[in-house]
């Protein structure tokens, strides 16, 4: 029986690169789908082209896996042209197939001629066609290579028309900075904010993100109206010394982050949860310490894994003994919302989070 409840858009539901479970990420089509699913906030990952124009891409050098560039004349401009995998006479892989195509290899006008596809490549491919046909079977290629790419400024106008808030992530450059001698990291960070100011977007509707703590501190110091709700994406899990269960390994501490003016922290989901002696999912010490320091929490990314029959993979690593079916995704969502108290969840399919929030009557 269908619910007669009138469902509403919610800021708790954040479109991670749009709705890339079905549509090519960071395309107009993906963004529109996310808004239709009730996402109240949508993400544009921000990087720059050869002529220093800001565009929406998850990585500066992902065009070979997320667009059709290798099938166009622009392929000759790629940093690393496509080369097929090679094998020995026994079929053992000698060298994987490779390519590297960056937004900084081309101008913004050239970028706009490309089409988005599902993010995937086949490293065992012996042909370009094989290399590009690599989408996992729990996604779809129905809309691949038909996605409309957007500049950052175009994404702002689209999001305004969709009535959603905006969460741009300033991506780490793949080129040396300062770029071409004078384009500094600070100039890059400022340029992103300037495009919101030029579009007359209320700073309260922008949640600027970065994994680079210095970017957050730059916005707090130089653009405080935007810095107030800037989001520190915590990737300290990559540090050999870091243990999310041991506060002594956290540098800076939660208290130090708060003292620097950080108000929102965003770790992956698994850092916010743990399991008790009965294999129940519970808030982690990381989550409780963040809240105790006065930090608000956003997390990522729901529905980015395949089937959860085999413990869920990377995003569920801290609670893998408690994961054995897709329904456990909703158990995790409920703990994150009700017990951890996160303020928003990135999702590759925002409809699930939007539905949950509406059914629970959350804001």
N, C-alpha and C positions, 0 to 999 in steps of 0.2 A: 504494500500500500504506500502510495506516495504521500509525503508530508505536504500539508497545506500551508505550512509556515512560509512567510515571505522572507527569502534569504537576502542578505545584504553584503556588500563589499566590506572587507575587514583589513585593517593595517597589520593584523597578526599574521596574515597570509602574504608572503613575499614571493613574487615570481623570480625564481633563480634563472637568470638569463632569459626570462620569459616563461615559456612552458615547453622546455626542450625534450620532454619525454616523447612528444609527438612532432613538434615543429623545430626546424633548424634554429639553434640558439642565436640570440642577439639579432633576430630579424623582426621586421614589422609584424609578420604573421604570428610569430611566437609571442611577441608582446601583447598583441590584441587578444590572443587566446588566453593569456594569463589574466588580463583584465576581465574578460568574460567569465572566467572561473572564480571571480570574486577577490582576486589579489588586490589589496589596497596599496601595495608598494611594489614597484618593479625595478629590476636591476639593469643598468647598462655598465658593463665593464669597459673602462676607458683606456685607450692607448692612442698612439699618434702615428700619422703617415710620414712619408719622406718630406712633405712640405709642412709638417708640424700642425696638421689639422687633426682634431680629436674625433675618434670613431669608436663604435661599440664592437669590441672583440674581447674574448676571454683572455687572450694572450697576444702580445705583439707579433709573435711568430707562429700562428696557428692557421694561417690562410690555406695551407696545403691540406689540412684535415677538415676545415669547416666551410670551405668555399670550393667553387669549381675552377680556381685559378690555374691548376695544372692542365686543364683542358682548353685554356685560352692562350692567345699570344703573349699574355703577361707572364706566362710560365718562365720565359727566358730571363725575366728580371728577378727571379727568386734567388735568395742567398745561396741555397743549395738546390740544384736542379734534381728532378726525379731520377733515381737509379734503382733498377730492380734488385731483388734479393738474388744472391748467388749461393749455390749448393755444391758440395763435392759429389763424386760419382756414386757415393752411397746414400745421397739424399740428405746429408747433414748440412745445416745452415752454416755458411761461411761468413756472409755479411747480409744484414737485413736490408730490405728496401728502405729507402729514405728520401726525404725532400724537406726543405725548410723555406717557407715563404712568409715574409713578414710585411706588416703594414708599412714599415719603414723602408721597404723595397720599392714602394709605388706611391704615386700621388693620390690625393683624395678623389680626384676625378676618375682615376683609374680604378680605385677601390670601389667606387659606386657602380662600375660596370659589372662587378662580380655578383654571383648568386650564392646564397647560403645553402649548405647541405648539412646533414647530420655529422657530428664530430666523430670521425672514425677513419683509421687507415689500417691496412693489412701489412704488417712488417715482413710477412713471408711471400708477398706478391712478386710475381715474375713479369707482370705487365701493369701498365698504368690503370687499366680497367679494374684489375684485381685489387690494386692498391686502394682504390677509392670505394670499392664495394665491400665495406667492412662493418656496417652498422650491426650492433648486437641484436639478437632476435627478439629481445623484449622492448626494443624501440621500433621505429618504422621508417622506411624510406619513401613513403607515399608523397611527402612534401619536399623531399630532398632536391637540392639544386633549383629550387623555385623560390627560395627565401630572399626577401628584399633587405639588403644591407642598409644600415643607417649611420650617419654621422652622429656624434654626441648631441649636437644642436638639434638635429632632426628628432632624436629620441625625446628630447625635452618637449618639443612641440607636440609630439604624439602623446606623451604621457599627460600633458596638460589637457589634450582633447579627450583622453580616456578618463580624466578625473582621478588619477592616482598620484600617490607620492612617489618620490624618486630616490633610488639608492645607488649612486654611481660609485664604482670601485676604481680607484686610481691604480692601474696595473704597474708592476715593476717593469721598467724598460728592459728589453733584450739587447739594446745597444748601449754603448758606453755613454755615461752622462758626465759632464755636459755634452749633449748631442751637437755635433758639428761645432764644438768649441764654446757656444754661448747659450745653449738651451739647457738650463739647469733643472734639477729636480724641483726646486722651489717654483721656478717659472711654469713648469708643467702642472704642479699642484694648484697654482694660482689660476692658470688658464682654465682649468676645469671649473673652478668656482665662478670665474668671470662669465662663463657661458650661462650660468643660472641667473646671475645678476643682469646680464644683457636681456634675458628672456623674462625678466621681472617675476621670477619665481620666489615665493615666500620661503625664506630660509628654513622655516619650520617644516616645510614639505620636502626637504632634502636631507638624506642621511648619507653623507659622504663617507666612504669606507677606504681602508687601506690595511695591508699587512705590515706596512712600513710605519712604525711608531712615530718616526720623525715627521711623516706627512700629517698625522693627526695633530701632533704638537704644533706644526706650522699653521694649520687651520685654526687651532685654538688661539694662537698668538696673533695671527694676521687677519683672520676672518671669523671673529668670535661668534657671530650670529649663525654661521654654518658650523663652526667648530663645536658649539654647544651640544649638538647631537651627532657628531662624527663618531664613526664606529671603528673601534680597533679590532681587526681580524687577527685572532690569536693563533699563530702557527708555530708556537714554541715546541710543539710535539716533535718537530724536526730536529731539535737539539738533543744530542746524546744524553745530556745530563738531566733533561726534563722528565719529571714523573708527575702526572696530573693528580696522583694520590698523595704526593709529598710536597707540602707548601715550602719546605726548605729548598726545593729545587727551582722555585719560581723566581725569576729575576727579569723585570721588577716584580715586586709583590703586588697583590691586589690593592693594598693600602697605598703603595707608591704610585700606582697608576691613577688612583682616585685623587691623590695629592697633586698630580700633574694636570688635573682638569679633565681626565678621561671620564666620560659618563656612561658609555656603552661599550661592552666587550662582546665579541662574537667568536666563540670557539666552535669546533665541530661538535655534533651531537654527543658523540661517545665520551667527550671530556666532562660532560655535565651529569652523567649517570654512572651508576655502579650497580652491583647486585649484592643482596644480603645473603645470609646463611641459608635462606629458603629459596634462593634464586628469584626473588622479587626484584624488580627494577626500582631503584631508589636514587635520590639526588647524590651526586658525588661531593667529596670534600671541596673540589674545585668550585662547584656551584654554590655551596654554602658559604665559602670564604668570599666569593665575588659579591654575593648579596650582602654579606655582613659589612663589606667595605663600601656599600652604597652604590655598587655598579649595577646598571640594568644589563640584561642579557638578551642577545639575539643568537640564533644558532642555525646551522646548515649541515646537511641538505637532505630533506626527506624525499623519498622516491627517486633517489639517484642510484640506488643499487638495483640489481636484478632480483630474481626470486629469493626469498629469505629462508628457504628450506635448509640451507647450509650455513646457518649462523649469521648471515647478513653481510659479511665482508667488513671493509674498512670502517664504514660509518657506524657499525654496531660492535666494534671490537671489545669494548669494555664490558659488554653484557652478552657476549656470544653464547654462554651456556643457557641463557634464557630465551634464545631466538631459534625457532624452528619452523615458522610459517609466516605467511604474509600478514596475518592478523596481528602479529606481534608489533608490526609497524605502528598500529593504532594504540597499542599499549604504551609504547615509547612516547608517542605524541601526547597521550594523556598525562604521563608522568612529567614530561617537559612543561606542559601547560599548567597543570594543577599543583604539582609538588615542587618542581624547580622554579616555576614562575617566570618563564621566559616571556619576553614582550613581542616576539615575532619569530617565525620559522621560515627559512628559505625552502622552497620545494620545486622540483622539476615538473610537478603536476599540481598546481595550486588548488585545484578543486577539492582535494581531500582535506586540506587544512581549512579551507573556507567553510566546507560543510560541517566539519567538526566544531569550529568556533560558533557557527550559527546554531547548531543543535544543542551545544552546551550553554548558549547564551552569554559567551564571553565577549569582551569588547575588542 
